[in-house]
Every structure is written in C-alpha cells, then in structure tokens.
Amino acid sequence: MAEIKFPEAVPGAMPEHAGARRPRELCKRLEACGFTARQAADLAARLEGIQAVRTGWSLTEIESLLFLRWLVGHGRLGDVLTETS
C-alpha cells in the first residue's frame, strides 16, 4: 500500500512537533542498540501512553493511533464517532 503524504501547507495539518516523527526515530535508535523491531515499537508505544497488547505493536500501528488521537483532540473525528442514527 502506498504511503499517504499530507502537504504541510494545509491549514490545521498535524505539525511535525506534535510527535509525528518521535516514535519512528526512537525505534531506529533502539533497533541500532539491538532491540527487535517489535520490541522497539512496544517501548515507543509505551512512551506515547499507548498500553501494551499481547501481540505487540508495529510502528505503523503506533503512528496510526497517534494520528487518530490528534484528529480526536482537534475535534476532527469526535463528531463522527458520537453521532447516532
């Protein structure tokens, strides 16, 4: 699947300093120290406040959860989830 790239000029776009790159950089550093990709991702998830799961986290899953957290925190997804039919 192709990676989605969002333009930086979009008003209200998720800023880089909002933690968008932090887990990826941390995982690279941990892997360089001998951790497996899954171990590194689990530690990065924990540092982002994401609870552990039995199967562990992947970096893609962490980034997706952080993006969803950002959407909800900025009111871009909350109304959709609370609507009743």
C-alpha positions as CSV (number, residue, x, y, z in Angstrom):
1,M,0.0,0.0,0.0
2,A,1.3,3.4,-0.9
3,E,2.2,5.8,1.9
4,I,-0.1,8.8,2.2
5,K,1.7,12.2,2.3
6,F,-0.1,15.2,3.6
7,P,1.0,18.7,2.3
8,E,2.4,20.9,5.0
9,A,0.5,24.0,3.7
10,V,-2.9,22.6,4.7
11,P,-4.4,24.7,7.4
12,G,-4.7,22.7,10.6
13,A,-2.4,20.0,9.3
14,M,-0.7,17.9,12.0
15,P,2.5,19.7,12.8
16,E,5.8,17.8,12.9
17,H,6.5,18.9,16.5
18,A,3.2,17.2,17.6
19,G,5.1,13.8,17.9
20,A,4.7,12.7,14.3
21,R,8.3,11.6,13.9
22,R,9.2,10.8,17.5
23,P,8.3,7.1,17.5
24,R,10.0,6.4,14.2
25,E,13.2,8.0,15.3
26,L,13.1,6.2,18.7
27,C,12.5,2.8,17.0
28,K,15.5,3.3,14.7
29,R,17.7,4.2,17.7
30,L,16.5,1.2,19.7
31,E,17.0,-1.2,16.8
32,A,20.5,0.1,16.4
33,C,21.1,-0.9,20.1
34,G,20.0,-4.4,19.4
35,F,16.2,-4.4,20.0
36,T,13.9,-6.2,17.5
37,A,11.5,-4.0,15.6
38,R,8.6,-5.3,17.7
39,Q,10.4,-4.6,21.0
40,A,11.4,-1.1,19.8
41,A,7.8,-0.4,18.7
42,D,6.4,-1.6,22.1
43,L,8.7,0.7,24.0
44,A,7.9,3.6,21.7
45,A,4.2,2.9,22.2
46,R,4.5,2.9,26.0
47,L,6.4,6.2,25.9
48,E,3.4,7.7,23.9
49,G,1.0,6.4,26.5
50,I,-0.3,3.5,24.5
51,Q,-1.0,0.4,26.6
52,A,0.7,-2.9,25.8
53,V,-1.1,-5.6,23.9
54,R,-0.4,-9.3,23.8
55,T,0.8,-9.3,20.2
56,G,2.8,-6.1,20.5
57,W,2.7,-3.0,18.3
58,S,4.1,-2.2,15.0
59,L,5.4,1.2,14.1
60,T,2.7,1.7,11.5
61,E,0.0,0.9,14.2
62,I,1.5,3.4,16.6
63,E,1.6,6.2,14.0
64,S,-2.0,5.4,13.1
65,L,-3.1,5.6,16.7
66,L,-1.2,8.9,17.3
67,F,-2.8,10.3,14.2
68,L,-6.3,9.3,15.4
69,R,-5.5,10.7,18.8
70,W,-4.6,14.0,17.1
71,L,-7.8,14.0,15.0
72,V,-10.0,13.5,18.1
73,G,-8.0,16.0,20.1
74,H,-8.6,18.7,17.4
75,G,-12.3,17.9,17.0
76,R,-11.9,16.5,13.5
77,L,-13.2,13.0,14.4
78,G,-15.2,13.3,17.6
79,D,-18.5,14.3,16.0
80,V,-18.4,11.4,13.6
81,L,-18.0,8.9,16.5
82,T,-20.7,10.4,18.7
83,E,-23.4,10.7,16.0
84,T,-26.4,8.4,16.4
85,S,-28.6,7.3,13.6
